[in-house]
Structure formats: structure tokens, C-alpha cells
Amino acid sequence: MGMGSVRASGGDDEDDLDSAPMSEINVTPMVDVMLVLLIIFMVAAPLMTTGVPVQLPKTTAAKVAQAKKPLEISIDKEGKPFLAKDELTPETIMPRLKALAAEDPTQVMLVRGDKEVPYGKIMEVMGLVGQAGFTKVSLIAQSPGGALPAAPAASGAPR
């Protein structure tokens, strides 16, 4: 009958657009996932930075001056002591430590030792630090998580 070009819907051109496949990417699910992740991180971030929540009392006292940065003496895996990045020989270690202790006897000295160094060598260096006149000596160890170094409270040097 010659009506092959007539559609059942009436031949509207607008229906041709609805039946064409979509060529756009639907980003709505991605945005939903990103918002959920953002909320999770916003809630979890404060929990990771604080331990036990404590309401601190308010005071009108003056702020305490920041303490000086502690000195560090490191012992590498061969057992050689270093002050900052300067190697200390058996002849120079005591005069150098005594000079530093004479400048400020309240200075904190941190001792870092490689995990492969024998305990006796670390104690020997700690003894030298105490003999030089430092009264606040601490060992530095790595926390079990491996992320942050942990130093115990400063204590008196062994004599």
C-alpha cells in the first residue's frame, strides 16, 4: 500500500533522538562514590590525629617558651658515632661532647643507634654522653607502625 515509511508512533522526529544510543558517559555514580569517600575521610581524619579526647582547662598563664631542639648522636651499623653528620673519633668524642655540655648543661641529647649495633656499644656512647655533663639523655626508637620515631621522656644519664 505504500505506507512503509510511516511509523507506528506517528513519525515524530523527536522520537528519533530518544532511540539513538547515548554517547555521553554517566558520571553520576562516580560523583556519588567520591562524595562518600570524602565524607569517610572527613570523619576519619580527626580520629587518626588524636588519641583520647580530652577537654583541656583554660588558663591565663603566659605561654611557655619552646625548648631548644635536642642534639642527636647517631651510631651507624659499623658502630661509629656521629654528631649531626660529623663523625666522632675516639679522640674527639669527649672534648666535643664536653664543649657542648658546657654551653648548655640542660640541653637534651638523643641517642640513635642502628638496630644491628650491639647494645654494649650504644651503652658505651650513652656513658660518654653522661660523663661529658649531659643530664637529659634519651634513646630514640622507631614505633611499631614504622611511621614515626618515638623518644621516651628525657631521663638522667647512666653514670
Buried (B, 14 or more C-beta within 10 A) or exposed (E): EEEEEEEEEEEEEEEEEEEEEEEEEEEEEEEEEEEEEEEEEEEEEEEEEEEEEEEEEEEEEEEEEEEEEBBBBBBBEEBEBBBEEEEBEEEEBBEBBBEBBEEEEEBBBBBBBEEEBEEEBBBBBBBBBBBBBBBBBBBBEEEEEEEEEEBEEBEEBEE
